[in-house]
Amino acid sequence: MSQQTQAADILSAPHVLEYPYRRSVGPVLSRFFTALRERKIVGVETSAGRVLCPPAEADPETGAAVSDRFVEVGPGGVIESWTFVAKPRDKQPLARPFAYALIRLDGADTALLHVVDADPARLRTGARVRPRWRAETVGEIGDIECFELETSR
Amino acid sequence: MREVAIVSFAQSRHARRDLRNEVEILLPVVQEAVQRSGVERPFDFTCSGSTDFLQGQPFAFVLALDAAGAWPPIAESHVEMDGAWALYEAWVKIQTGQAETALVYSFGKSSPGDLPEVLSRQLDPYVVAPLWPDSVSLAALQARAWLEKSGRSERDLAAVAARSRRDAKGNPHATVAGDFAIDDLLDAPYLASPLRKHDCAPISDGAAALVLVAGDRARQVCERPAWIRGIDHRADLHALGARDLTRSASTRIAGEKAGVARRPVDVAELHAPFTHQEYILREALGLAEDTQINPSGGALAANPMMVAGLIRIGEAARRIHDGSARRTVAHATSGPCLQQNLVCVLEGE
């Protein structure tokens, strides 16, 4: 077949792939998601005393298992970097334009990726944000509907 | 270390949408690389790189093997990585003494799906993927962090895009090429601030293949073999909030292990799918001002997923083959925000 074959000659058909899974999040993230259900955010301490939020099973610097010390962080935090998404995709959390941001919550040493609902003109690195919780929380990252600027009201 | 050289390289024309299927894209590319190599089949080893997520089928790479001649006694392997890592596996195989010749290829047809969305499925499934951050948004978080730390501007980013597209005018395989004024580029709206369309690699369908040969046999089949003098790959954390996005520690280490700085580098082909990443990579590799960067146009001119890294190695080898460079460096990346990086140093004799 020649490379110049015309588009009209070549057929195409939809191909939908869907495999539902039921995953276990494991003991460390279970603590994180259980806390979210109670409208709290927790990080986990490494043996060196750094607080990881979101929690991880292993210390990113040593590979050692993290401690069993979970500490409440935030709920407020600071934007470390952000991007404004002018045209959100269908599956993204907000239908209106929003920002993704890396947010270092008060008391944490790492940043959480989440969504900020704010006017782009007011967004800046270093701005303080706080979570906006969903009316009903179920124990998932989306229990935080988004973050919003602390100065917005 | 056993001496190993790249003796031939071929790639497709990387279209935004290629209506041929994967085997049809790959077949002429593999045939061209094999024919140019002067090596008779069967190869001692065959290794490919691709990701099944682009096709939406587990073990989809098995079907593509038709293009490589998958009948006994083929000895074959596959990595769910850019073809640059398939080359690494083949190089290791030759180092073990189990092979003297190897065919390496990769392919990626992104157009059937929504690539930025497909790529979001590689992220942490518990705390990140449910938020559906697309690949451009994640790169934009890195871009802003880097701009604010370095004091560089969006104009500096556009300059990389303009140079890449201009250089790609001489590359018949490019998806995007042409002359663009920086001011015009900056007039475009943001896709994900601070990144505009020109800051992002085009979505491309394509394939590439090359042939590795060890020792004197490479000198017999190739006038100017491109000798692999150093190759190394390293990874950073996948958790974006737990690493410094403004630097690439894994590239720096891979570059040191591969010996990039031992002698001057004529040409560097850097796999930077986003403009700001070129600056991060240049710094991590310690490249001098007079090193020519991405004369092919780089990933900003054509970025077939799982192939663009192997193409960097092929382009760097091509400069040795044609005598226009004596020492070149190729870099390949994988994962969000330059998470994993491979560096390969090539020299002529």
Boltz contact constraints between the chains, C-beta under 6 A:
constraints:
  - contact:
      token1: [A, 7]
      token2: [B, 19]
      max_distance: 6.0
  - contact:
      token1: [A, 10]
      token2: [B, 19]
      max_distance: 6.0
  - contact:
      token1: [A, 15]
      token2: [B, 56]
      max_distance: 6.0
  - contact:
      token1: [A, 17]
      token2: [B, 56]
      max_distance: 6.0
  - contact:
      token1: [A, 25]
      token2: [B, 126]
      max_distance: 6.0
  - contact:
      token1: [A, 29]
      token2: [B, 126]
      max_distance: 6.0
  - contact:
      token1: [A, 54]
      token2: [B, 127]
      max_distance: 6.0
  - contact:
      token1: [A, 60]
      token2: [B, 237]
      max_distance: 6.0
  - contact:
      token1: [A, 60]
      token2: [B, 242]
      max_distance: 6.0
  - contact:
      token1: [A, 81]
      token2: [B, 141]
      max_distance: 6.0
  - contact:
      token1: [A, 81]
      token2: [B, 144]
      max_distance: 6.0
  - contact:
      token1: [A, 81]
      token2: [B, 145]
      max_distance: 6.0
  - contact:
      token1: [A, 83]
      token2: [B, 137]
      max_distance: 6.0
  - contact:
      token1: [A, 83]
      token2: [B, 140]
      max_distance: 6.0
  - contact:
      token1: [A, 83]
      token2: [B, 141]
      max_distance: 6.0
  - contact:
      token1: [A, 83]
      token2: [B, 192]
      max_distance: 6.0
  - contact:
      token1: [A, 83]
      token2: [B, 193]
      max_distance: 6.0
  - contact:
      token1: [A, 84]
      token2: [B, 193]
      max_distance: 6.0
  - contact:
      token1: [A, 85]
      token2: [B, 137]
      max_distance: 6.0
  - contact:
      token1: [A, 85]
      token2: [B, 192]
      max_distance: 6.0
  - contact:
      token1: [A, 91]
      token2: [B, 132]
      max_distance: 6.0
  - contact:
      token1: [A, 92]
      token2: [B, 132]
      max_distance: 6.0
  - contact:
      token1: [A, 93]
      token2: [B, 131]
      max_distance: 6.0
  - contact:
      token1: [A, 100]
      token2: [B, 133]
      max_distance: 6.0
  - contact:
      token1: [A, 100]
      token2: [B, 137]
      max_distance: 6.0
  - contact:
      token1: [A, 102]
      token2: [B, 141]
      max_distance: 6.0
  - contact:
      token1: [A, 102]
      token2: [B, 241]
      max_distance: 6.0
  - contact:
      token1: [A, 110]
      token2: [B, 241]
      max_distance: 6.0
  - contact:
      token1: [A, 110]
      token2: [B, 242]
      max_distance: 6.0
  - contact:
      token1: [A, 111]
      token2: [B, 241]
      max_distance: 6.0
  - contact:
      token1: [A, 112]
      token2: [B, 241]
      max_distance: 6.0
  - contact:
      token1: [A, 113]
      token2: [B, 128]
      max_distance: 6.0
  - contact:
      token1: [A, 125]
      token2: [B, 148]
      max_distance: 6.0
  - contact:
      token1: [A, 141]
      token2: [B, 127]
      max_distance: 6.0
  - contact:
      token1: [A, 141]
      token2: [B, 130]
      max_distance: 6.0
  - contact:
      token1: [A, 142]
      token2: [B, 130]
      max_distance: 6.0
